[in-house]
């Protein structure tokens, strides 16, 4: 199964190579409308969904991120479970939205979780207790884990772009690292820290990679990450 993985689109909808599955690890909405729920939903329906439906793949799997206020507010305000969110937005079987949930596609298990630490005023923020709980739900030994935040492992969550105010700061999540220790996913895809290490980090039985396609200035500089399972 060939997978093309990207994250941190912030409204950018690229042409992607032909594959079996596209995985998107959050922050899909344009920056200028991210806090406008009505505009975000409209963009989702008019721009994002047609783009996803027309990708040269059989399946698109995506999660939210800390910039995805529309998805967060709908779930928080209306207590909408992810299954209902799927009914609201994703009626086509080609596209799946994961939020602390999993799907099995062609005998491969994909699990998705959007939560992030250190961002109280942003979408899908969790404190230590909440993060421990959310990440404890990760499907054990899943084939592909999609998270928005990176784990605190090596330089996955370290800002590696020079001339930024937070250069070399590690935003990796310890709670996610602890969860990976016991859930042991085969592949861990993340984003959030745009210039985090884009090389594969081998950690126990897991392969971890930051798949953001933008740098810290929101310019597209990274290629999609392509791998097979």
Number of C-alpha atoms within 10 A of each C-alpha: 10 14 20 22 27 26 31 30 21 20 18 16 13 13 11 15 14 14 18 15 22 25 24 28 31 29 26 25 27 19 16 11 17 20 18 13 17 12 16 23 18 12 16 19 14 11 13 18 15 11 14 18 16 11 19 16 19 15 19 22 21 26 27 30 29 25 22 25 22 22 22 21 16 14 15 13 8 8 11 16 12 16 14 12 17 17 10 10 15 16 11 11 11 16 19 20 21 23 22 20 16 21 17 11 10 7 8 12 17 22 26 30 27 28 26 28 21 12 13 12 8 17 22 23 19 19 15 15 9 14 19 16 14 19 22 18 15 25 21 17 17 20 19 23 28 32 32 29 27 30 28 18 18 15 23 30 28 22 23 21 16 11 8 11 9 14 14 16 13 20 22 24 21 17 23 24 17 15 21 24 14 12 19 21 26 20 22 26 27 32 30 27 27 29 27 28 22 21 14 17 17 14 16 11 13 21 17 26 25 32 34 32 25 23 18 20 11 14 11 16 14 15 15 18 20 14 12 10 10
